[in-house]
Amino acid sequence: MFIVVSYDISEDKRRTKIHSVLKGYGQWMQYSVFECDLTPTQYGDVLHTLPFSARRYANG
């Protein structure tokens, strides 16, 4: 599945953590935008690895 992830996080530590997780799964396009082509398993891994506060918005 192809997903686009964007985020607007002011806290440097949290933003850096999310960036580090996502760069392992997709292509960094702009400051806070990634394009990811993920298998269902990888998608689950991303959700599991992201901090809870970021995950709560992942499923809309």
C-alpha positions as CSV (number, residue, x, y, z in Angstrom):
1,M,0.0,0.0,0.0
2,F,1.2,3.5,-0.9
3,I,0.8,6.1,1.9
4,V,1.9,9.7,2.3
5,V,2.8,10.7,5.9
6,S,2.9,14.3,6.9
7,Y,3.4,15.8,10.4
8,D,3.6,19.1,12.1
9,I,5.4,18.7,15.4
10,S,7.0,21.5,17.3
11,E,8.9,19.4,19.8
12,D,12.4,18.7,18.4
13,K,12.9,15.4,20.2
14,R,9.6,13.9,19.1
15,R,9.9,15.2,15.5
16,T,13.4,13.7,15.2
17,K,12.2,10.3,16.5
18,I,9.3,10.2,14.0
19,H,11.7,11.3,11.2
20,S,14.1,8.5,12.2
21,V,11.4,5.9,12.1
22,L,9.9,6.9,8.8
23,K,13.2,7.2,6.9
24,G,13.6,3.4,7.5
25,Y,10.3,2.8,5.6
26,G,10.0,5.5,2.9
27,Q,11.4,8.3,0.9
28,W,11.8,11.7,2.6
29,M,10.1,14.2,0.2
30,Q,10.0,17.5,2.2
31,Y,10.7,18.7,5.7
32,S,7.9,16.7,7.3
33,V,6.5,14.6,4.4
34,F,7.4,11.0,3.5
35,E,6.1,8.7,0.8
36,C,6.0,5.0,1.8
37,D,5.2,1.9,-0.2
38,L,4.5,-0.6,2.6
39,T,3.3,-4.1,2.9
40,P,0.6,-4.7,5.6
41,T,3.3,-6.0,7.9
42,Q,5.5,-3.0,7.5
43,Y,2.5,-0.7,8.0
44,G,1.9,-2.5,11.4
45,D,5.6,-2.1,12.2
46,V,5.5,1.6,11.6
47,L,2.5,2.1,13.7
48,H,4.0,0.0,16.5
49,T,7.3,1.9,16.4
50,L,5.9,5.5,16.3
51,P,5.2,7.2,19.6
52,F,1.7,6.7,20.9
53,S,0.7,10.4,20.3
54,A,1.5,10.0,16.6
55,R,-0.2,6.6,16.2
56,R,-3.6,7.8,17.5
57,Y,-4.1,9.8,14.2
58,A,-2.9,7.1,11.8
59,N,-6.3,5.4,11.3
60,G,-8.2,8.7,10.8
